[in-house]
Amino acid sequence: MKKNLMSILILALLFVNIVLTAIMMFSVTGAMKSTTALVGRIASVLDLELNLGADENAVSIDDIVIYDISESMTIPMRLDTGAGGEDTNAKQAYLRIAISIQMDSTHEDYKKYQESLSTNESMIKAEIIDVISSYTIEEFLNDTDGVRSEILARLRRLYNSDFIYKVVFSDYTY
């Protein structure tokens, strides 16, 4: 009799387990759908960001001309302030950086501006210093691609042309 009662108890617990598993599956499936949709949206945003650099592949390596800024620059970085804007007694950080500019030699403005690069180097350096010094050292290290993009945009605005193809940090220390 005890064995029979024990079998009935095990059968009842098995049935309860199946019912609770079914309930859990239906409740998790709804959450999984919304999570999957969120991951899909994030992936599509990342795809867009990856495709933003698609124009980098448009220039053949044979058509790229590199201009190295003559000297590496030592740039003071923005001081890191606390959340409320108060000074956190942070030490001044400096970034020593060497920068190269890649240009598209097939672009119509390249021939017009290539000779003036060395004479306008001080203006180019001023734009680079202005951009880099607006970042803290942590922000710079966490978003070097964003800094490159901002420098590229400023140089294109300076020359009012997009013959400058890419900005490269060949070496940096802090």
PAVO-232536 format. One record per residue: z, x, y of N, C-alpha, C in turn; residue in one letter. Coordinates in pm, whole numbers. Each point is the difference from the previous one (the first is absolute). Layout:
KEKOL      nup    neast   nnorth     caup   caeast   canorth      cup    ceast   cnorth   rest
KEKOL        Z        X        Y        Z        X         Y        Z        X        Y      a
...
This chain:
KEKOL      nup    neast   nnorth     caup   caeast   canorth      cup    ceast   cnorth   rest
KEKOL        0       81     -118        0      -81       118        0       87      127      m
KEKOL       79      110       -5        5       88       115     -134       69       21      k
KEKOL      -70       35     -109     -130       64        12     -100      -98       61      k
KEKOL        5     -124      -37      -88     -103        52       29      -23      148      n
KEKOL      127       -5       38       40      -18       140      -46      120       84      l
KEKOL       14      118      -58      -43      122        68     -153       -1       21      m
KEKOL      -76      -47      -98     -145       -8        11      -40      -99      108      s
KEKOL       71     -111       10      -29     -100       103       31       57      138      i
KEKOL      110       75       12       38       63       127     -105      104       42      l
KEKOL      -46       78      -94     -104      100        30     -129      -69       41      i
KEKOL      -36     -109      -69     -120      -76        34       11      -60      140      l
KEKOL      118      -52       35       21      -58       134      -11      108      107      a
KEKOL       60      117      -25       -9      110        96     -144       50       14      l
KEKOL      -73        1     -108     -140       39         3      -81      -98       84      l
KEKOL       25     -128      -16      -68     -102        77       33       13      149      f
KEKOL      127       22       33       42       18       140      -68      124       59      v
KEKOL       -7      105      -80      -64      123        46     -148      -24       31      n
KEKOL      -69      -73      -84     -143      -29        22      -18      -85      126      i
KEKOL       86      -99       19      -10      -87       118       25       82      127      v
KEKOL      104       84       -1       30       81       120     -110      103       27      l
KEKOL      -59       55     -103     -110       94        17     -121      -70       63      t
KEKOL      -29     -121      -45     -111      -77        56       25      -31      147      a
KEKOL      123      -40       33       34      -29       140      -16      126       85      i
KEKOL       48      111      -53       -9      126        73     -147       41       20      m
KEKOL      -83      -19      -99     -141       37        12      -70      -82      108      m
KEKOL       29     -130        6      -63      -83       101       49       34      139      f
KEKOL      126       35       14       52       33       133      -48      138       44      s
KEKOL      -16       94      -90      -46      134        36     -149        0       28      v
KEKOL      -77      -85      -67     -144       -4        20      -35      -33      144      t
KEKOL       71      -92       61      -24      -35       140       27      118       92      g
KEKOL      109       69      -26       33      118        82     -102      111      -24      a
KEKOL      -46       12     -123      -99      104       -30     -132      -26       72      m
KEKOL      -38     -126       12     -124      -33        70        9       40      147      k
KEKOL      113      -31       64       14       36       141        9      152       16      s
KEKOL       66       67      -94        7      147         6     -138       61      -20      t
KEKOL      -76      -54      -92     -135       49       -24      -88      -20      123      t
KEKOL       15     -114       66      -76      -26       122       38      100      110      a
KEKOL      130       30       13       46       95        99      -55      140      -28      l
KEKOL        5       41     -125      -53      131       -38     -150        5       25      v
KEKOL      -70     -110      -25     -143       -6        28      -31       14      147      g
KEKOL       81      -63       85      -20       13       144       27      142       47      r
KEKOL      104       61      -53       32      138        37     -113       94      -44      i
KEKOL      -50      -22     -120     -110       83       -50     -125      -17       85      a
KEKOL      -26     -121       46     -118      -20        84       16       69      135      s
KEKOL      122        1       54       24       71       126      -19      150      -20      v
KEKOL       52       53     -110      -18      142       -28     -146       34      -22      l
KEKOL      -75      -89      -62     -142       22       -17      -70        9      135      d
KEKOL       40      -87       93      -59        4       133       29      132       67      l
KEKOL      125       49      -12       34      127        62      -77      114      -65      e
KEKOL      -18       -5     -130      -76      105       -66     -146       -5       40      l
KEKOL      -51     -119       25     -140      -14        39      -22       35      146      n
KEKOL      108        8       80      -18       39       140      -57      141       10      l
KEKOL       35       86      -93      -50      136         0     -135       14      -68      g
KEKOL      -66     -110      -29     -127        5       -71     -107       71       81      a
KEKOL       12        0      135     -101       68        80       10      151      -15      d
KEKOL      111       51      -55       12      143       -24     -103       47     -103      e
KEKOL      -38      -85      -90      -97       36      -102     -143      -11       51      n
KEKOL      -18      -53      120     -133      -21        52      -65      130       48      a
KEKOL       80      102       30      -55      126        49       -9       98     -115      v
KEKOL     -116       56      -17      -21       99      -106       75      128       35      s
KEKOL       46       70     -101       74      124        23      -86      104       69      i
KEKOL     -131       -9      -19      -91       94        67      -10      -29      149      d
KEKOL       32     -121       42      -12      -39       140      131       14       77      d
KEKOL      105       46      -65      130       14        66       11      138       62      i
KEKOL       36        3      127       26      125        72      148        0       37      v
KEKOL       66      112      -27      145        7        25       25       85      123      i
KEKOL       84      -55       90       44       75       117      150       19      -12      y
KEKOL       43      125       -9      142       31        -7       53       19      141      d
KEKOL      111      -68       29       69       25       126       46      146       -6      i
KEKOL      -27       76      105       14      145        -5      140       49      -39      s
KEKOL      102      -63       46      136       46       -29       79     -115      -61      e
KEKOL       92       35      -88       90     -105       -48       95      -35      115      s
KEKOL       42     -125        4       81      -49       111      142      -23      -46      m
KEKOL       95       27       88      140      -33       -24       33     -118       90      t
KEKOL       32     -114      -61       15     -125        73      144      -51      -16      i
KEKOL       68      -30      111      133      -60       -12      -13     -146      -45      p
KEKOL       77      -37     -100       -4     -136       -52       98      -88       79      m
KEKOL      -22     -130       -5       89      -96        66      135        4      -69      r
KEKOL      108       -6       80      134       -1       -58       25     -132      -70      l
KEKOL       69        8     -112       35     -120       -76      123      -64       63      d
KEKOL      -16     -123       47      115      -72        55       44     -105     -100      t
KEKOL      125      -41       12       55      -99       -92      -63     -137       19      g
KEKOL       48      -96      -77      -56     -136         2       16      -65      137      a
KEKOL      111       28       68       25      -59       130      -57       81      114      g
KEKOL      -71      109      -30      -58       83       104       94      110       45      g
KEKOL      118        9      -58       94      103        41      -37      134      -62      e
KEKOL       43      106       66      -31      134       -47       85       30     -123      d
KEKOL      -62       50     -104       72       31      -124       31      149      -10      t
KEKOL       -3       70      114       24      144         5      -98       75      -89      n
KEKOL     -121      -49       -8     -103       65       -81      -52      123       73      a
KEKOL      -31      103      -77      -58      121        56     -148      -22       24      k
KEKOL      -50       70      100     -142       -8        29      -79       63     -115      q
KEKOL      -96      -74      -53      -85       50      -108     -135       40       57      a
KEKOL      -58      103      -57     -131       49        41      -92        2     -121      y
KEKOL     -125      -28       25     -101        2      -105     -104      105       38      l
KEKOL      -22       94      -89     -107       99        18     -116      -45      -88      r
KEKOL     -113      -24       65     -111      -64       -72     -133       63       38      i
KEKOL      -86       14     -100     -138       46        21      -91     -119      -31      a
KEKOL      -93      -26       88      -84     -120       -12     -148       38        2      i
KEKOL      -76      -67      -85     -145       15        -2      -63     -137       25      s
KEKOL     -113        4       64      -74     -123        29     -130        6      -78      i
KEKOL      -28     -103      -78     -126       -7       -73      -95      -93       75      q
KEKOL     -122       48       16      -98      -76        76     -126      -23      -83      m
KEKOL      -68     -109       32     -126      -36       -66     -115       64       78      d
KEKOL      -64       99      -60     -107       71        71     -127      -83       15      s
KEKOL      -12     -110      -75     -118      -85        13       18     -108      108      t
KEKOL      120      -11       53       26     -101       103      -72       40      129      h
KEKOL      -52      -99       72      -78       29       121       82       68      109      e
KEKOL      133      -25        7       83       61       103       49      139      -37      d
KEKOL      -19       41     -123       50      131       -43      -62      112       82      y
KEKOL     -131       -1       15      -67      107        74       43        1      147      k
KEKOL       31     -116       51       40      -12       140      140       58       23      k
KEKOL       90      -18      -95      140       37        20       43      128      -73      y
KEKOL      -79       52      -90       45      114       -81       32      122       85      q
KEKOL      -80       27      102       23      116        86      124      -16       87      e
KEKOL       34     -123       35      112      -23        91      135       -5      -72      s
KEKOL        0       10     -132      127       -7       -71       93      114       39      l
KEKOL      -52      120        6       87      113        34       46       -6      145      s
KEKOL      -82      -49       90       42      -11       140       96     -116       20      t
KEKOL      -10     -101      -81       89     -116        11      119        8      -97      n
KEKOL       22      116      -57      106       12      -100      137      -33       57      e
KEKOL       24       30      126      130      -32        60       21     -152        7      s
KEKOL     -106      -76       27       12     -146         0       23      -53     -140      m
KEKOL      -67       60      -98       19      -40      -140      142       28      -42      i
KEKOL       51      118       35      139       35       -34       98      -95       68      k
KEKOL      -29      -37      124       90      -92        71        7     -134      -71      a
KEKOL     -113      -49      -48        0     -127       -74       79       14     -130      e
KEKOL      -20      111      -70       70       22      -127      150       10       24      i
KEKOL       40       76      101      143       16        31       60     -133       40      i
KEKOL      -74      -77       79       50     -131        44       27      -92     -118      d
KEKOL      -89        0      -98       18      -86      -117      114       50      -87      v
KEKOL       -2      127      -35       98       53       -95      141       -2       59      i
KEKOL       13       29      129      134        2        60       61     -138       15      s
KEKOL      -78     -104      -24       55     -136         8       67      -41     -132      s
KEKOL       -5       87     -100       61      -28      -131      123       88      -20      y
KEKOL       98      -53      -75      108       86       -48      -54       78     -119      t
KEKOL       71      103      -41      -48       80      -112       -6      -83     -127      i
KEKOL       95      -93      -19       -1      -86      -119     -118      -95        2      e
KEKOL      -28      -58      116     -115      -90        11     -130       74      -27      e
KEKOL       -9      122       51     -121       80       -23      -18       29     -147      f
KEKOL      106       44      -66      -11       35      -142      -28     -122      -87      l
KEKOL       50     -117       39      -22     -121       -79     -136      -64       25      n
KEKOL      -64       32      112     -126      -68        33     -101       98       59      d
KEKOL      -29      109      -70      -97       97        53     -140      -61       13      t
KEKOL      -34      -92      -91     -132      -64        10      -10      -85      126      d
KEKOL      109      -69       34        1      -79       123      -12       87      124      g
KEKOL       65      116       -2       -9       94       113     -143       52       12      v
KEKOL      -61       35     -114     -140       47         2      -91     -107       58      r
KEKOL       20     -124      -43      -84     -110        49       17      -21      150      s
KEKOL      124       12       47       24      -19       143      -63      113       81      e
KEKOL       10      123      -49      -64      112        69     -152      -18        1      i
KEKOL      -55      -42     -114     -145      -23        -8      -44     -106      101      l
KEKOL       75     -108        9      -34     -106        95        6       51      144      a
KEKOL      101       81       31       14       53       136     -114       97       33      r
KEKOL      -39       83      -96     -110       94        25     -133      -74       13      l
KEKOL      -19     -104      -79     -123      -79        14       -3      -70      136      r
KEKOL      116      -45       46        8      -63       132      -25      104      109      r
KEKOL       51      122      -19      -20      107        98     -148       31       19      l
KEKOL      -73        9     -110     -143       31         6      -87     -125        8      y
KEKOL       60     -115      -14      -72     -127         3     -113        2     -103      n
KEKOL       32       54     -118      -97       13      -107       73       15     -132      s
KEKOL      -69      -29     -108       62       16      -132      -66      112      -80      d
KEKOL      -50      103       70      -56      115       -71      111       80      -69      f
KEKOL      124      -14       50      113       64       -67       32      -87     -120      i
KEKOL       -7       62     -114        4      -71      -126      140       -9      -58      y
KEKOL       78      109       13      131        5       -64       85      107       66      k
KEKOL      131      -22       -1       96       99        47       78       48     -121      v
KEKOL       11      132      -13       66       58      -117      114       89       46      v
KEKOL      118      -19      -61      112       89        23       -9      110     -105      f
KEKOL      -47      118       40      -18      105       -99      131       66      -38      s
KEKOL       98        1       89      128       59       -32      103      -53       99      d
KEKOL      115      -38      -50      108      -37        91      135       35      -59      y
KEKOL       89       46       87      137       31       -39       91      -56      109      t
KEKOL      122      -28      -36       96      -54        96      133       68      -16      y
